Amino acid sequence: MPASRPPVCSVCGDAGWLRLDVPFGHPRHGQLERCACKGVEDAQRLQRLCGLTASERSLRLDMIEAGGRPGTLQMMRACIEFREAPSGILTLWGGVGNAKTMALQATVNELVERGVEAVYITAFDLFSHIKEAFNARKEVVDESAYGRLSRFERVRVLAVDEFDKLRVTEWALEQITDLVDKRYRLGLDGQAGTMLAMNSNPADQPDWIASRLLDGRNVVVHNADTDLRSALKG
Ligand SMILES: [Zn+2]
């Protein structure tokens, strides 16, 4: 008999999946749940889809220049707090060139480094996954795209950049609202953290989204800095 190595993960025996421990009759009875040991691996797979460059993956929060930039400093503090307790929705907004993208990417990198499944994606790319998964009647047309999308919905930390850049059709808006709602509810349970970055005031988002971002249980930071020097420390 070949010698078998003990499994690395004592919870799932390296299968990566667990049968949900819920009573018969529960809506999720019989379903499988991803084991936490595969979380980082899953996040890395998702992250490859998002295509961060090597230099973006090397970003860390302490590389961002906040000296003389009160809005950036406030943004960095919020990112550090989020990194320490990544739950709920953190919204960063303000003009172009004030390091919001770097802040998102650096926070995601630091979370991944700590073993937390975290993914950065632009709203445009996220939406293209949505479009691959569903047709206009909300029927699933591609199982693997749908699987990918569900992982974006449930990933422990999701950072969505350029949230207000989508040219929004009613259908797209419905999908995005759905996703924000799922992340919002998981966030209230402490099961998910979401970062959003946008140029415009989140109060100008469609009512349903704005009311969630601004409900007082989530954090909103306005970075009004207009400094045009490099956002990276020299
Ligand atoms: Zn496991």
Residues whose N, C-alpha, C, O or C-beta is under 5 A from the ligand:
A	BS01	ZN	C9 V11 C12 G13 D14 G16 C35 C37
